[in-house]
Amino acid sequence: MADLYVFAFRTRSPHFLADKGSIVGISGPFLTSHQPTFESMGATFSRFETLACRSIEEHVQVLLETVDGMSGRGDLPDE
């Protein structure tokens, strides 16, 4: 079993994302049977898309598909 964390973040000017508002990213997955660490199982990523552009579930799906496609592994845990 593993946990995937979804987060929203903002930046301040002069950062190029400052005017976009809240941006979505994911971190993990992290094995629930282990002590928390800084090491994930390879799906910590953001496409720098706004929180409002899709539902949380859709963000997670798109982000995991992107990470999966970049890694070529095809072995990320299902929801």
C-alpha positions as CSV (number, residue, x, y, z in Angstrom):
1,M,0.0,0.0,0.0
2,A,1.2,3.5,-0.8
3,D,0.2,7.1,-0.4
4,L,0.3,9.8,-3.1
5,Y,0.1,13.4,-1.9
6,V,-1.5,16.1,-4.0
7,F,-0.5,19.6,-3.3
8,A,-1.2,23.2,-4.5
9,F,1.4,25.9,-4.3
10,R,1.8,29.6,-5.2
11,T,4.8,31.7,-6.0
12,R,5.5,35.4,-5.8
13,S,6.7,37.9,-8.4
14,P,9.0,38.0,-10.2
15,H,8.6,34.2,-10.6
16,F,7.1,33.2,-14.0
17,L,4.2,31.4,-12.3
18,A,3.2,34.2,-9.9
19,D,0.3,35.3,-12.0
20,K,-1.2,31.8,-12.4
21,G,-2.5,31.4,-8.9
22,S,-2.5,27.9,-7.3
23,I,-0.5,25.3,-9.2
24,V,-0.9,21.6,-8.6
25,G,1.7,18.8,-8.1
26,I,2.0,15.3,-6.7
27,S,4.5,13.7,-4.4
28,G,5.1,10.0,-3.9
29,P,4.0,7.4,-3.8
30,F,5.3,6.6,-0.4
31,L,5.0,3.1,1.2
32,T,2.6,3.3,4.1
33,S,4.5,0.4,5.8
34,H,7.7,2.4,6.0
35,Q,8.9,5.4,8.0
36,P,8.4,8.6,6.0
37,T,11.5,9.7,4.1
38,F,12.5,12.1,1.4
39,E,12.7,9.2,-1.1
40,S,9.6,8.6,-3.2
41,M,8.8,5.9,-5.6
42,G,9.3,8.2,-8.6
43,A,6.1,10.2,-9.1
44,T,7.0,13.6,-7.6
45,F,6.1,16.0,-10.4
46,S,4.1,19.1,-11.5
47,R,3.0,20.2,-15.0
48,F,2.6,23.7,-13.5
49,E,-1.1,23.7,-14.3
50,T,-3.6,25.8,-12.3
51,L,-5.7,24.1,-9.7
52,A,-8.9,25.5,-11.3
53,C,-8.3,23.9,-14.7
54,R,-9.5,20.4,-13.8
55,S,-10.7,18.4,-10.8
56,I,-8.2,16.9,-8.3
57,E,-8.9,13.4,-9.7
58,E,-8.2,14.6,-13.2
59,H,-5.0,16.3,-12.1
60,V,-3.8,13.1,-10.4
61,Q,-4.6,11.1,-13.5
62,V,-2.8,13.5,-15.9
63,L,0.2,13.8,-13.7
64,L,0.6,10.1,-13.1
65,E,0.2,9.5,-16.9
66,T,2.9,12.1,-17.6
67,V,5.3,10.6,-15.1
68,D,4.6,7.1,-16.3
69,G,5.2,8.1,-19.9
70,M,8.4,9.9,-19.0
71,S,9.8,6.9,-17.1
72,G,8.6,4.3,-19.5
73,R,8.0,2.0,-16.5
74,G,4.3,1.6,-16.5
75,D,4.3,0.3,-13.0
76,L,3.0,3.1,-10.8
77,P,0.3,2.0,-8.3
78,D,-3.3,2.4,-9.2
79,E,-5.7,4.6,-7.2
